Amino acid sequence: MQFTTKMIPLAGALALAFAGAASAQEQVVKIGHVGPISGAIAHLGKDNENGARMAIDELNAKGVTI
């Protein structure tokens, strides 16, 4: 109960702090990816990376710069 009552004002303060950033003319978004690159499931990490790259390429083709 105490944790929740402390988090609500903190969440409100963070929302107000980032409200000014939303009005910026140009917004840069950085996307990170963490996945396995070795071991028995390395192929899953590579599949995830390829999917992320494909999504970025599709967005760039639509004019959204990432």
C-alpha positions as CSV (number, residue, x, y, z in Angstrom):
1,M,0.0,0.0,0.0
2,Q,2.8,2.5,0.9
3,F,4.7,1.6,-2.3
4,T,1.6,2.5,-4.4
5,T,1.0,5.8,-2.6
6,K,4.6,6.8,-3.2
7,M,4.6,5.8,-6.8
8,I,1.6,7.8,-7.9
9,P,3.2,11.2,-7.2
10,L,6.4,10.0,-8.7
11,A,4.6,8.9,-11.9
12,G,2.9,12.3,-12.1
13,A,6.1,14.2,-11.7
14,L,7.8,12.1,-14.4
15,A,4.8,12.7,-16.7
16,L,5.1,16.5,-16.2
17,A,8.9,16.4,-16.7
18,F,8.6,14.6,-20.1
19,A,5.6,16.7,-21.2
20,G,7.9,19.4,-22.6
21,A,9.9,17.0,-24.6
22,A,6.8,16.0,-26.5
23,S,6.5,19.4,-28.1
24,A,10.0,19.2,-29.7
25,Q,10.0,19.6,-33.4
26,E,12.3,16.7,-34.2
27,Q,12.3,13.6,-32.0
28,V,15.0,11.0,-32.2
29,V,14.2,7.5,-31.1
30,K,16.9,5.0,-30.5
31,I,16.0,1.3,-30.6
32,G,18.1,-1.3,-28.9
33,H,18.0,-5.1,-29.1
34,V,19.3,-7.7,-26.7
35,G,19.3,-11.3,-27.8
36,P,21.4,-14.4,-27.6
37,I,24.3,-14.4,-30.1
38,S,26.0,-17.7,-29.1
39,G,25.0,-21.1,-27.7
40,A,22.1,-23.4,-28.5
41,I,19.6,-20.5,-29.1
42,A,21.7,-18.1,-31.0
43,H,19.5,-18.6,-34.1
44,L,16.6,-17.0,-32.1
45,G,18.6,-13.9,-31.4
46,K,19.6,-13.6,-35.1
47,D,15.9,-14.1,-36.1
48,N,14.9,-11.3,-33.7
49,E,17.6,-9.0,-35.1
50,N,16.6,-9.7,-38.7
51,G,12.9,-9.0,-37.8
52,A,13.9,-5.7,-36.1
53,R,16.0,-4.7,-39.2
54,M,13.1,-5.6,-41.5
55,A,10.7,-3.4,-39.5
56,I,13.1,-0.5,-39.5
57,D,13.5,-0.8,-43.3
58,E,9.7,-0.9,-43.8
59,L,9.3,2.3,-41.7
60,N,12.1,4.0,-43.5
61,A,10.4,3.2,-46.8
62,K,7.3,4.9,-45.6
63,G,9.3,8.0,-44.7
64,V,9.6,7.4,-41.0
65,T,13.3,7.9,-40.2
66,I,14.7,5.6,-37.5
